[in-house]
Amino acid sequence: MSIFTVLVSGFALQKLPLLQFDEGYTQLFGSGFVSNDIYLHGFFSSSIKLPSDYSAGVVIAFYLSNGDMYEKNHDEIDFEFLGNIRGKEWRIQTNIYGNGSTHLGREERCNLWFDPTEDFHQYSVLWSLSHIIFYVDNVPIREVKRTATMGGDFPAKPMSLYATIWDGSKWATNGGKYGVNYKYAPYVAHFTDLILHGCTVDPTEKFSSCDDGAAEDLRLASEITVSQRSKMESFRRKHMTYSYCYDHMRYKVVLPECLVDPAEAKRLRVYDPVTFGGIPHRHGKRRSRSRFAGSGSI
């Protein structure tokens, strides 16, 4: 049976096999972990519970990257969780890079319809040859379609999956107005229900383990249903607070893949300008396989 059959046949995404930490991941030298294998396309997911109380400046990242292999032309698919001052909620930032296109950030930011510090919630990425879809609790919140005009800006090289927690004081909360206050440390993020379900790649030969049938199944899985699209549109109307497609301060000319919606543009104008930073790629030396509790702290 194809590794993506369960996605195509319409079963819940949670039905995919879960991994014990030591089966799929290695602890990083700093705060975080990385997948043991490298992947070219797949479905990647974890249930995450974020730190409570004062978390301004804290950034928790769950993302795919090949920055250690391609330092000058790396690819990336990001879920970033941005902390906040007491009484204000965490926000989610999603982003993609391809072929080192870090000068063209494609960030979107949104709020959530729940408190992510009270319980575990599932955050997932589906990455195929033609699509990238971000999910929260199996609700698609963002779809990125590969277009000819994007060229190499669409992630297309094998990547590892990372989870890290780090200090983003210079930009993460109100453009750097509020930084990390270590009086409230340690900041602990808990990860469980880990899913790595994709096409593994031999790191020396760069050959994918997926056959043509699996690749086709993944393509079909990336086609959002009418019901899913309705949920995604509802989420974006209610919770999206920023999209690069409407940021005329950064981009005098709208990036070619953007489909501009005048009503959406008007709604997003009420939000303050935002400041961005990047995920640090000095991951440090990978440790040998070891026990890890599934949480990270700074």
VODRENGU-120206 format. One line per 8 residues: number of its first residue (from 1); their letters; for each residue x, y, z of N, C-alpha, C, O. Coordinates in steps of 0.001 Angstrom, whole numbers. Layout:
% residues N
NUM> A> X Y Z X Y Z X Y Z X Y Z | ...
***
This chain:
% residues 298
1> MSIFTVLV> 850 -1196 0 0 0 0 882 1241 0 1871 1299 731 | 541 2212 -797 1318 3446 -878 1330 4148 474 365 4059 1234 | 2428 4850 773 2519 5538 2064 1520 6666 2178 1272 7144 3285 | 928 7117 1066 -17 8228 1118 -1460 7792 900 -2352 8638 828 | -1707 6488 794 -3060 6025 537 -4024 6518 1601 -5158 6885 1293 | -3579 6527 2852 -4461 6939 3941 -4888 8393 3787 -5986 8761 4207 | -4047 9216 3196 -4422 10610 2963 -5442 10725 1840 -6439 11438 1955 | -5175 10012 755 -6025 10118 -421 -7414 9551 -166 -8403 10059 -693
9> SGFALQKL> -7488 8502 640 -8764 7831 846 -9677 8569 1804 -10808 8141 2034 | -9200 9679 2370 -10085 10535 3152 -10120 10248 4636 -10902 10871 5355 | -9296 9320 5126 -9257 9066 6554 -8626 10256 7274 -7919 11056 6661 | -8885 10367 8568 -8305 11464 9347 -6790 11374 9318 -6220 10283 9305 | -6148 12530 9308 -4697 12546 9236 -4066 11895 10454 -2935 11412 10386 | -4797 11878 11584 -4241 11266 12787 -4043 9769 12625 -3323 9167 13421 | -4659 9140 11615 -4528 7701 11424 -3137 7306 10937 -2795 6124 10955 | -2342 8257 10510 -987 7950 10084 -183 7448 11275 -444 7849 12409
17> PLLQFDEG> 796 6570 11031 1559 5994 12146 2366 7037 12895 2979 7919 12294 | 2359 6922 14231 3135 7808 15083 4496 7184 15361 4641 5962 15368 | 5497 8042 15591 6851 7577 15866 7226 7851 17309 6890 8898 17862 | 7937 6885 17927 8624 7190 19163 9794 8116 18822 10328 8073 17714 | 10183 8945 19780 11205 9951 19480 12474 9311 18917 13005 9774 17907 | 12959 8257 19558 14219 7656 19131 14130 6986 17766 15157 6719 17141 | 12921 6712 17299 12761 6096 15987 12986 7085 14856 13412 6698 13768 | 12705 8350 15103 12741 9295 13999 13598 10522 14186 13857 11240 13220
25> YTQLFGSG> 14055 10791 15423 14685 12078 15696 15961 11940 16517 16181 10938 17197 | 16780 12956 16437 17996 13084 17236 17978 14451 17904 17596 15448 17292 | 18394 14486 19167 18441 15760 19877 19562 16625 19314 20658 16135 19044 | 19279 17915 19138 20301 18860 18717 21135 19281 19919 20727 19110 21067 | 22302 19830 19637 23192 20271 20713 22526 21339 21569 22698 21358 22787 | 21762 22234 20931 21066 23275 21672 19675 22829 22055 19473 21671 22421 | 18710 23731 21977 17333 23412 22362 16535 22990 21141 16087 23833 20364 | 16359 21701 20972 15558 21230 19855 15933 19841 19405 16711 19149 20062
33> FVSNDIYL> 15365 19430 18261 15666 18118 17704 15513 18163 16195 14942 19106 15647 | 16029 17130 15521 16037 17062 14070 15748 15625 13648 16115 14681 14349 | 15093 15463 12507 14789 14124 12010 16072 13399 11630 17036 14015 11173 | 16073 12081 11825 17226 11279 11444 17367 11177 9930 18477 11054 9411 | 16236 11229 9222 16242 11091 7773 16021 12433 7083 15560 13397 7696 | 16356 12473 5807 16114 13620 4942 14976 13256 3997 14896 12114 3545 | 14090 14211 3689 12877 13921 2923 12743 14840 1713 13109 16014 1751 | 12210 14270 647 11776 15054 -498 10276 14822 -634 9840 13859 -1264
41> HGFFSSSI> 9488 15725 -31 8024 15696 -6 7512 14731 1080 8187 13777 1467 | 6290 15023 1551 5678 14177 2562 4721 14949 3458 4378 16101 3193 | 4298 14275 4538 3407 14854 5540 4127 14810 6875 4594 13754 7300 | 4219 15967 7543 5011 16108 8756 4156 16799 9815 3545 17832 9546 | 4115 16226 11020 3135 16719 11989 3602 16462 13414 4368 15537 13684 | 3116 17308 14318 3316 17085 15745 2210 17786 16510 1702 18821 16079 | 1840 17217 17644 970 17907 18589 1876 18667 19549 2806 18098 20122 | 1596 19957 19719 2497 20837 20468 1704 21603 21519 587 22055 21269
49> KLPSDYSA> 2294 21737 22679 1744 22583 23742 2775 23655 24042 3922 23344 24361 | 2374 24923 23942 3304 26044 24054 3421 26542 25493 2528 26295 26304 | 4511 27240 25818 4693 27777 27168 3621 28803 27519 3176 29569 26664 | 3219 28809 28769 2212 29771 29232 2895 30958 29916 4121 31015 30014 | 2094 31882 30375 2541 33082 31066 3309 33996 30106 3049 33974 28903 | 4233 34785 30607 4967 35760 29811 5916 35025 28854 6792 34279 29293 | 5734 35244 27544 6558 34535 26553 7061 35476 25458 7480 35014 24397 | 7024 36786 25701 7453 37750 24684 8878 37443 24235 9735 37100 25049
57> GVVIAFYL> 9122 37571 22926 10442 37339 22360 10789 35898 22095 11764 35613 21399 | 10002 34971 22643 10272 33543 22447 9734 33104 21094 8608 33440 20726 | 10535 32360 20363 10112 31791 19088 10303 30285 19143 11398 29792 19414 | 9220 29563 18881 9284 28107 18760 9032 27770 17305 8028 28189 16729 | 9935 27016 16713 9865 26742 15279 9748 25238 15034 10467 24435 15630 | 8825 24881 14142 8625 23498 13682 8705 23595 12166 7786 24120 11538 | 9777 23103 11568 10036 23480 10186 10916 22472 9459 11617 21663 10068 | 10850 22551 8136 11729 21780 7253 12804 22709 6714 12521 23854 6361
65> SNGDMYEK> 14039 22219 6649 15130 23045 6144 16273 22164 5654 16448 21032 6105 | 17045 22711 4720 18294 22068 4306 19453 23056 4410 20415 22986 3645 | 19346 23982 5377 20356 25007 5554 21727 24470 5884 22736 25109 5585 | 21778 23282 6507 23079 22688 6825 23738 22066 5602 24956 21893 5569 | 22931 21728 4594 23474 21108 3380 23714 22126 2272 24660 22000 1494 | 22840 23147 2209 22925 24157 1151 22959 25535 1809 21937 26219 1862 | 24105 25941 2303 24196 27162 3091 23844 28415 2296 23298 29364 2858 | 24146 28434 1004 23919 29622 200 22635 29584 -619 22201 30615 -1132
73> NHDEIDFE> 22032 28429 -746 20793 28336 -1545 19817 27348 -913 19300 26447 -1573 | 19581 27541 385 18765 26573 1107 17271 26789 849 16846 27855 404 | 16492 25745 1142 15032 25773 1099 14505 25698 2536 15207 25265 3450 | 13265 26126 2709 12692 26100 4052 11176 26169 3977 10619 26849 3115 | 10506 25458 4892 9055 25545 5092 8848 25698 6595 9200 24801 7360 | 8282 26820 7023 8280 27187 8441 6897 27271 9063 5977 27860 8496 | 6769 26671 10239 5744 27000 11226 6506 27679 12363 7332 27034 13008 | 6253 28954 12626 6890 29638 13737 5813 30141 14694 4814 30724 14273
81> FLGNIRGK> 6031 29910 15982 5103 30338 17023 5762 31499 17763 6849 31352 18321 | 5095 32656 17764 5675 33881 18301 5033 34203 19648 3821 34396 19743 | 5866 34259 20688 5372 34503 22028 4878 35931 22217 5008 36770 21326 | 4306 36196 23397 3694 37496 23642 3773 37856 25114 4168 37039 25946 | 3387 39106 25431 3347 39538 26819 2153 38876 27511 1260 38335 26860 | 2160 38930 28823 1075 38304 29590 -267 38908 29200 -410 40127 29097 | -1251 38030 28984 -2588 38473 28610 -2814 38574 27120 -3947 38775 26683 | -1748 38437 26315 -1857 38456 24859 -1520 37073 24322 -659 36376 24857
89> EWRIQTNI> -2224 36684 23242 -2063 35324 22771 -835 35140 21879 -315 36092 21297 | -383 33865 21790 638 33488 20830 92 33695 19417 -1115 33625 19186 | 1008 33954 18474 624 34038 17067 1421 33030 16250 2511 32615 16643 | 863 32646 15116 1546 31721 14206 2040 32490 12991 1323 33318 12428 | 3261 32208 12600 3794 32740 11342 4192 31568 10456 4909 30673 10903 | 3737 31559 9206 4160 30550 8237 4981 31244 7152 4792 32426 6862 | 5898 30476 6562 6768 31077 5557 7405 29969 4726 7503 28827 5177 | 7835 30302 3523 8602 29381 2685 9754 30140 2026 9657 31331 1732
97> YGNGSTHL> 10836 29412 1806 11954 29896 997 12338 28795 22 12183 27611 321 | 12839 29186 -1140 13386 28234 -2089 14667 28760 -2682 14756 29919 -3088 | 15660 27894 -2729 16904 28226 -3425 17571 29490 -2880 18147 30275 -3632 | 17484 29672 -1561 18155 30812 -929 17452 32140 -1094 18083 33188 -957 | 16156 32126 -1387 15411 33375 -1656 14983 34075 -367 13837 34505 -241 | 15906 34189 587 15552 34769 1885 15248 36258 1802 14658 36814 2728 | 15641 36919 706 15327 38343 537 13866 38542 139 13365 39666 144 | 13181 37441 -208 11765 37508 -576 10958 36680 419 10527 35569 110
105> GREERCNL> 10756 37230 1616 9966 36513 2604 8517 36397 2162 7933 37363 1671 | 7948 35233 2333 6533 35007 1992 5749 34688 3269 5022 33697 3339 | 5912 35540 4262 5298 35311 5562 3799 35593 5567 3311 36484 4872 | 3100 34826 6352 1729 35138 6765 1657 34947 8269 2322 34075 8830 | 834 35780 8922 641 35660 10366 -834 35539 10682 -1686 36093 9989 | -1119 34796 11754 -2521 34632 12151 -2606 34372 13645 -1640 33970 14293 | -3796 34617 14160 -4136 34237 15527 -4817 32879 15498 -5121 32348 14430 | -5053 32326 16675 -5703 31022 16774 -7058 31164 17452 -7330 32165 18115
113> WFDPTEDF> -7899 30161 17282 -9232 30184 17886 -9246 29464 19236 -10312 29189 19787 | -8064 29162 19763 -7938 28477 21053 -6660 28973 21723 -5842 29655 21106 | -6504 28618 22997 -5294 28963 23738 -4308 27800 23583 -4542 26731 24146 | -3208 27979 22834 -2291 26865 22569 -1422 26474 23758 -606 25557 23659 | -1597 27178 24898 -829 26835 26096 -1608 25913 27034 -1038 25350 27969 | -2908 25759 26786 -3730 24971 27701 -3729 23485 27383 -3919 22660 28277 | -3517 23132 26114 -3586 21734 25714 -2751 21548 24453 -2256 22512 23868 | -2603 20276 24041 -1889 19969 22810 -2795 20199 21600 -3984 19884 21628
121> HQYSVLWS> -2209 20753 20542 -2902 20912 19266 -1963 20480 18147 -743 20600 18252 | -2566 19974 17069 -1780 19395 15983 -1446 20442 14919 -2320 21166 14440 | -174 20504 14565 324 21409 13535 1030 20565 12479 1904 19760 12802 | 648 20753 11213 1097 19839 10169 1449 20586 8890 944 21675 8620 | 2338 19960 8105 2715 20467 6786 2622 19326 5786 3175 18249 6009 | 1924 19563 4688 1902 18642 3554 2687 19302 2428 2360 20407 1995 | 3726 18613 1959 4622 19169 932 4691 18209 -242 5149 17075 -102 | 4238 18667 -1393 4301 17851 -2605 5067 18611 -3678 5569 19708 -3435
129> LSHIIFYV> 5152 18027 -4854 5844 18672 -5965 5186 19996 -6340 5858 20908 -6821 | 3876 20106 -6123 3134 21271 -6613 2495 22120 -5525 2082 23248 -5795 | 2401 21605 -4294 1684 22326 -3238 2419 22231 -1902 3161 21284 -1640 | 2187 23244 -1068 2516 23198 354 1264 23642 1093 720 24708 808 | 805 22833 2038 -400 23153 2803 -68 23091 4292 478 22097 4772 | -398 24148 5011 -228 24203 6458 -1571 23897 7118 -2604 24410 6688 | -1561 23061 8160 -2781 22682 8874 -2641 22979 10362 -1550 22877 10923 | -3749 23346 10994 -3861 23398 12449 -5061 22553 12831 -6182 22834 12406
137> DNVPIREV> -4836 21521 13629 -5901 20579 14001 -6670 20106 12768 -7900 20043 12773 | -5921 19773 11710 -6457 19237 10449 -7276 20239 9638 -7894 19868 8641 | -7286 21496 10053 -7918 22549 9257 -6823 23219 8424 -5868 23747 8993 | -6935 23212 7091 -5921 23909 6290 -6008 25410 6526 -7087 25993 6430 | -4882 26035 6832 -4886 27476 7094 -4150 28257 6010 -4294 29475 5907 | -3364 27553 5206 -2643 28235 4116 -2274 27223 3046 -1843 26109 3345 | -2449 27625 1801 -2077 26800 653 -1128 27598 -234 -1429 28728 -619 | 16 27005 -554 971 27621 -1471 1050 26733 -2715 1456 25574 -2634
145> KRTATMGG> 661 27283 -3852 722 26538 -5099 1992 26918 -5863 2344 28092 -5979 | 2652 25908 -6367 3838 26174 -7175 3417 26754 -8525 2579 26177 -9219 | 3995 27887 -8892 3698 28520 -10174 4988 28687 -10961 6082 28705 -10396 | 4841 28806 -12268 6018 28996 -13115 6755 30286 -12758 7980 30355 -12854 | 6002 31307 -12346 6626 32602 -12045 7459 32558 -10765 8349 33390 -10588 | 7189 31605 -9870 7988 31494 -8652 9389 30969 -8942 10327 31249 -8196 | 9531 30205 -10027 10839 29651 -10355 11390 28811 -9223 10704 27933 -8701 | 12637 29081 -8842 13283 28316 -7784 12902 28735 -6389 13434 28191 -5422
153> DFPAKPMS> 11987 29695 -6247 11564 30133 -4912 10685 29107 -4206 10467 29216 -3000 | 10175 28110 -4935 9380 27043 -4315 10343 25962 -3820 11178 25489 -4591 | 10241 25558 -2532 11171 24560 -1992 11143 23268 -2804 10078 22691 -3024 | 12309 22819 -3247 12360 21677 -4158 13508 20718 -3879 13673 19734 -4601 | 14308 20983 -2840 15433 20102 -2521 15136 19338 -1234 14341 19802 -417 | 15756 18181 -1041 15503 17387 179 15794 18185 1441 16736 18975 1494 | 14955 17959 2469 15101 18694 3726 14946 17780 4925 14359 16702 4832 | 15481 18224 6052 15257 17595 7351 14153 18350 8080 13869 19508 7772
161> LYATIWDG> 13532 17678 9053 12523 18332 9889 13163 18724 11213 13850 17918 11840 | 12936 19959 11633 13513 20493 12866 12416 20984 13803 11320 21346 13377 | 12745 20985 15088 11975 21734 16088 12993 22428 16980 13898 21785 17511 | 12848 23732 17143 13786 24502 17960 13029 25555 18758 11904 25925 18421 | 13662 26022 19807 13126 27128 20598 14271 28089 20843 15353 27671 21255 | 14044 29401 20589 15159 30340 20632 14684 31751 20936 13487 32032 20989 | 15653 32624 21132 15416 34009 21537 15275 34888 20290 16241 35115 19562 | 14048 35379 20060 13789 36278 18940 13450 37679 19413 12579 38341 18849
169> SKWATNGG> 14146 38130 20458 13825 39413 21094 13837 40591 20140 13092 41552 20335 | 14674 40534 19103 14840 41690 18228 13649 41935 17311 13542 43007 16716 | 12730 40936 17184 11675 41129 16192 10350 40436 16504 9320 40846 15968 | 10334 39403 17347 9181 38502 17404 7925 39109 18021 6816 38752 17623 | 8075 40016 18981 6914 40576 19679 6899 42094 19532 7785 42791 20026 | 5869 42594 18838 5734 44039 18593 7005 44643 17993 7461 45707 18412 | 7570 43940 16999 8742 44438 16310 9970 44595 17185 10853 45395 16876 | 10038 43835 18283 11180 43905 19177 10954 44789 20391 11865 44964 21200
177> KYGVNYKY> 9767 45346 20534 9471 46205 21689 9567 45418 22996 10022 45940 24014 | 9131 44155 22956 9184 43294 24137 10105 42110 23849 9880 41353 22905 | 11129 41961 24660 12076 40865 24475 11874 39764 25500 10994 39845 26356 | 12705 38730 25399 12645 37619 26347 13048 38115 27732 14053 38811 27879 | 12271 37759 28737 12589 38064 30122 12914 36745 30805 12022 35944 31085 | 14189 36526 31068 14620 35228 31583 14205 34989 33028 14468 33922 33585 | 13564 35967 33629 12969 35739 34948 11897 34664 34870 11619 33975 35851 | 11291 34528 33679 10207 33558 33496 10702 32236 32905 9901 31339 32641
185> APYVAHFT> 11997 32111 32698 12559 30870 32157 12532 29766 33220 12448 30066 34411 | 12601 28487 32806 12745 28049 31415 11415 28092 30669 10347 27895 31249 | 11508 28351 29382 10344 28296 28498 10330 26901 27870 11241 26538 27126 | 9308 26140 28171 9274 24735 27755 8136 24497 26775 6982 24821 27057 | 8469 23932 25627 7472 23516 24640 7446 21995 24606 8493 21349 24559 | 6251 21431 24632 6093 19973 24637 5622 19495 23266 4727 20090 22667 | 6234 18414 22773 5897 17824 21478 5501 16365 21686 6154 15635 22433 | 4424 15950 21017 4009 14552 21060 3328 14205 19736 3195 15067 18867
193> DLILHGCT> 2893 12945 19572 2212 12498 18345 3005 12886 17101 2469 13505 16181 | 4259 12527 17080 5162 12895 15995 4908 12046 14753 4846 10820 14836 | 4762 12701 13609 4544 12014 12335 5588 12467 11324 5727 13658 11045 | 6317 11504 10782 7227 11716 9655 6787 10733 8584 7060 9538 8695 | 6122 11206 7565 5513 10309 6590 5833 10837 5197 5059 11607 4629 | 6964 10426 4652 7352 11003 3384 8364 10184 2627 8636 9032 2966 | 8918 10790 1599 9871 10143 708 11279 10407 1225 11804 11509 1061 | 11891 9407 1845 13237 9586 2361 14241 9631 1210 14015 9073 136
201> VDPTEKFS> 15346 10307 1468 16373 10502 446 17712 10048 991 18072 10376 2121 | 18453 9290 188 19812 8914 542 20671 10175 532 20769 10830 -506 | 21298 10539 1656 22026 11814 1721 23249 11876 819 23731 12966 510 | 23754 10737 396 24927 10750 -483 24536 10705 -1952 25121 11403 -2780 | 23532 9871 -2274 23146 9730 -3673 21993 10632 -4068 21735 10819 -5257 | 21280 11208 -3068 20165 12139 -3289 19006 11502 -4062 18286 12194 -4782 | 18826 10178 -3913 17716 9502 -4570 16564 9352 -3594 16775 9010 -2430 | 15341 9605 -4059 14158 9487 -3219 13697 8042 -3148 13861 7273 -4096
209> SCDDGAAE> 13108 7681 -1990 12595 6320 -1808 11212 6139 -2410 10729 5009 -2478 | 10549 7215 -2853 9178 7127 -3352 9153 6752 -4834 9940 7250 -5639 | 8223 5861 -5161 8043 5528 -6568 7026 6484 -7190 6492 7356 -6504 | 6761 6322 -8479 5845 7229 -9177 4439 7170 -8603 3742 8184 -8572 | 4010 5984 -8143 2673 5846 -7575 2511 6643 -6298 1479 7281 -6091 | 3524 6614 -5434 3467 7369 -4186 3464 8863 -4456 2759 9621 -3790 | 4254 9282 -5434 4281 10705 -5787 2927 11173 -6304 2500 12291 -6014 | 2247 10314 -7075 923 10664 -7583 -89 10722 -6447 -948 11603 -6425
217> DLRLASEI> 5 9786 -5500 -892 9812 -4344 -710 11091 -3531 -1683 11667 -3045 | 533 11531 -3388 793 12756 -2649 224 13959 -3390 -294 14888 -2770 | 320 13939 -4706 -256 15027 -5500 -1763 15093 -5282 -2321 16177 -5117 | -2427 13931 -5282 -3872 13901 -5064 -4230 14363 -3653 -5233 15047 -3448 | -3399 13980 -2688 -3663 14380 -1303 -3569 15884 -1119 -4182 16435 -205 | -2812 16553 -1975 -2639 17999 -1841 -3758 18796 -2486 -3734 20026 -2465 | -4743 18106 -3063 -5892 18798 -3641 -6940 19014 -2544 -7560 18056 -2084 | -7134 20234 -2135 -8039 20560 -1033 -9482 20356 -1470 -9876 20806 -2546
225> TVSQRSKM> -10271 19680 -641 -11670 19439 -959 -12489 20715 -794 -12015 21696 -219 | -13713 20697 -1298 -14599 21851 -1173 -14832 22186 299 -14810 23356 683 | -15054 21163 1120 -15286 21380 2543 -14048 21961 3222 -14156 22893 4019 | -12878 21416 2912 -11642 21928 3496 -11388 23378 3080 -10958 24200 3889 | -11659 23680 1806 -11420 25035 1328 -12336 26034 2027 -11933 27158 2327 | -13568 25615 2280 -14499 26482 2995 -13983 26779 4406 -14069 27914 4874 | -13447 25756 5081 -12902 25954 6420 -11673 26854 6379 -11487 27700 7254 | -10835 26668 5358 -9636 27492 5236 -10009 28949 5007 -9433 29839 5633
233> ESFRRKHM> -10956 29202 4126 -11365 30583 3846 -11967 31239 5076 -11737 32421 5334 | -12745 30465 5841 -13330 30999 7070 -12247 31344 8079 -12295 32395 8717 | -11267 30454 8222 -10165 30712 9145 -9425 31991 8755 -9131 32826 9610 | -9131 32139 7489 -8347 33279 7040 -9113 34597 7220 -8514 35620 7549 | -10421 34572 7008 -11223 35781 7235 -11211 36192 8704 -11172 37380 9025 | -11246 35204 9587 -11386 35496 11013 -10058 35715 11726 -9987 36473 12693 | -8992 35046 11245 -7776 34981 12065 -6503 35481 11405 -5525 35723 12112 | -6460 35647 10100 -5229 36118 9475 -5039 37606 9740 -5974 38391 9577
241> TYSYCYDH> -3831 37999 10151 -3553 39391 10467 -2493 40013 9553 -2307 41230 9560 | -1795 39181 8767 -759 39713 7875 -531 38739 6723 -533 37523 6914 | -336 39288 5527 114 38510 4371 1074 39357 3550 817 40532 3290 | 2164 38757 3150 3163 39460 2345 2577 40010 1048 3102 40968 481 | 1495 39405 584 902 39842 -680 329 41263 -596 101 41900 -1625 | 93 41768 642 -494 43096 813 472 44059 1489 67 45137 1924 | 1739 43685 1583 2724 44519 2261 3444 45396 1237 4467 45004 676 | 2893 46588 1003 3451 47483 -9 4689 48212 487 5411 48814 -308
249> MRYKVVLP> 4946 48166 1798 6182 48744 2317 7377 47877 1915 8449 48393 1602 | 7184 46577 1926 8274 45654 1575 8364 45443 70 9456 45389 -496 | 7210 45325 -569 7185 44973 -1992 6400 46034 -2765 5170 46067 -2716 | 7109 46880 -3463 6454 47900 -4274 5644 47268 -5405 4633 47811 -5851 | 6117 46101 -5856 5397 45317 -6862 5006 43992 -6211 5851 43293 -5652 | 3734 43658 -6288 3238 42422 -5677 3935 41225 -6308 4097 41173 -7527 | 4349 40258 -5485 5015 39067 -6016 4055 38318 -6943 2852 38279 -6686 | 4574 37729 -8011 3722 37256 -9112 2727 36165 -8755 1710 36029 -9435
257> ECLVDPAE> 2985 35377 -7703 2042 34297 -7369 859 34790 -6554 -88 34035 -6336 | 887 36035 -6100 -174 36557 -5241 -1463 36812 -6031 -1435 37380 -7123 | -2582 36383 -5460 -3904 36688 -6000 -4545 37701 -5053 -5010 37340 -3972 | -4569 38943 -5454 -4987 40023 -4559 -6505 40086 -4459 -7209 40153 -5467 | -6993 40063 -3226 -8418 40178 -2927 -8638 41558 -2293 -8159 41784 -1182 | -9334 42477 -2943 -9509 43836 -2404 -10117 43859 -1008 -9720 44669 -171 | -11076 42975 -753 -11706 42949 569 -10697 42503 1629 -10668 43041 2736 | -9884 41528 1281 -8868 41054 2217 -7820 42134 2458 -7381 42344 3589
265> AKRLRVYD> -7429 42806 1401 -6456 43888 1534 -6970 44976 2471 -6219 45482 3305 | -8232 45336 2341 -8827 46365 3195 -8857 45918 4645 -8555 46701 5547 | -9219 44663 4874 -9301 44154 6244 -7936 44133 6920 -7838 44434 8110 | -6889 43787 6193 -5569 43659 6788 -4895 45007 7030 -3888 45064 7736 | -5419 46084 6469 -4815 47403 6657 -4883 47887 8101 -4106 48756 8496 | -5791 47344 8886 -5958 47833 10259 -4842 47344 11171 -4678 47864 12275 | -4077 46359 10732 -3028 45812 11586 -1730 46587 11401 -1417 47065 10310 | -984 46698 12496 266 47449 12467 1291 46767 11574 1227 45554 11370
273> PVTFGGIP> 2250 47546 11031 3354 46932 10285 4101 45938 11174 4136 46094 12394 | 4693 44921 10561 5363 43872 11325 6843 43842 10973 7265 44334 9926 | 7624 43247 11880 9056 43092 11705 9372 41612 11656 8721 40809 12324 | 10375 41247 10863 10668 39834 10664 12104 39516 11036 12992 40368 10989 | 12297 38272 11404 13629 37728 11623 13684 36360 10983 12675 35871 10474 | 14830 35746 11002 14965 34426 10400 15349 33388 11425 15902 33720 12474 | 15060 32125 11130 15448 31038 12012 16962 30889 11967 17530 30799 10879 | 17642 30858 13130 19097 30656 13116 19433 29298 12518 18754 28311 12800
281> HRHGKRRS> 20478 29240 11694 20862 27969 11072 22174 27427 11613 22748 26501 11040 | 22650 27994 12711 23828 27421 13364 23321 26360 14333 23354 26545 15550 | 22853 25248 13774 22205 24231 14601 23182 23520 15521 22775 22914 16512 | 24443 23587 15205 25409 22880 16025 25518 21432 15623 24824 20969 14717 | 26374 20737 16287 26660 19347 15947 25535 18445 16417 25066 18579 17547 | 25097 17527 15564 24063 16579 15970 24645 15578 16958 25760 15084 16784 | 23881 15292 17984 24307 14281 18944 23984 12909 18412 23169 12748 17503 | 24642 11913 18999 24266 10545 18676 22871 10295 19212 22392 11044 20063
289> RSRFAGSG> 22213 9256 18728 20845 8982 19151 20767 8846 20661 21560 8122 21264 | 19814 9540 21275 19711 9542 22718 18265 9716 23144 17413 10083 22334 | 17990 9457 24393 16655 9657 24932 16364 11149 25004 17248 11944 25326 | 15120 11531 24704 14755 12949 24750 13301 13023 25142 12485 12255 24633 | 12958 13930 26034 11620 13945 26615 10544 14515 25708 9360 14456 26039 | 10939 15063 24573 9948 15629 23669 9578 17054 24024 8480 17507 23700 | 10476 17768 24684 10244 19167 24983 11540 19923 24819 12623 19339 24841 | 11420 21235 24653 12633 22036 24549 12478 23280 25387 11357 23712 25654
297> SI> 13603 23877 25815 13515 25063 26656 14697 25970 26375 15732 25537 25867 | 14516 27271 26726 15624 28202 26695 15699 28871 28064 16568 29713 28292
***
